[in-house]
Amino acid sequence: MWRVFAMIAFAACVALGEDSKQSDSKVSPPEKTFEVEGPEEAIRVSFDDLELLQLLDIKEVPVDVEDRLPEWLKQLNGKTVRIRGWMFPPPDEAELPAFMLVRDNEIMRFGRRLPVGEKIGVRMRQGVTADYIINHPFDVVGKFTIKSRVQDGELFLLYVIEDAVVMDQLRSTPLPSVGKEK
């Protein structure tokens, strides 16, 4: 009888040991698939896809975060993407050649610092500007770039969308009141 108990205890120790090994090892983020959307055939991404703290299971984003990104995220670099966000209040309200797109409008309240994974620098297409869009989210389409920008020893910005246009949600076309040709 004691042999049966010993075998059960041994099996339990082996099983528990295997479980603890699995929980101690680093788990790589799962691969992602994305939908292609609109006439520009942009890859639809969300701020959830870019949220580094959750994605990499870390508490603070290191300056060398580019080396730690999953391959599926690195493969978005240079691709045309479409993402919905909110415009962070710019210094001017009209004819903006660039602005900061943020995850939500809660960031703008209470003077909260903008986490790297919750903001994207947007540079408008040559000859196109944007006016400040207040109190509602919108889509931006453009070339997604991943490149660390360090300021005072801290990672300030990681994501930029270049050659960008602001899209009308209903027609999937640039907003005429926002995307103005110069």
Secondary structure, 3 states (H helix, E strand, C coil): CHHHHHHHHHHHHHHHHHHHHHHHCCCCCCCCCCCEECCCCEEECCHHHHCHHHHCCCCCCCCCHHHHCCHHHHCCCCCEEEEEEEECCCCCCCCECEEEEECCHHHHCCCCCCCHHHEEEEEECCCEEECCCCCCCEEEEEEEEEEEEEECCEEEEEEEEEEEEEEECCCCEECCCCCEEC
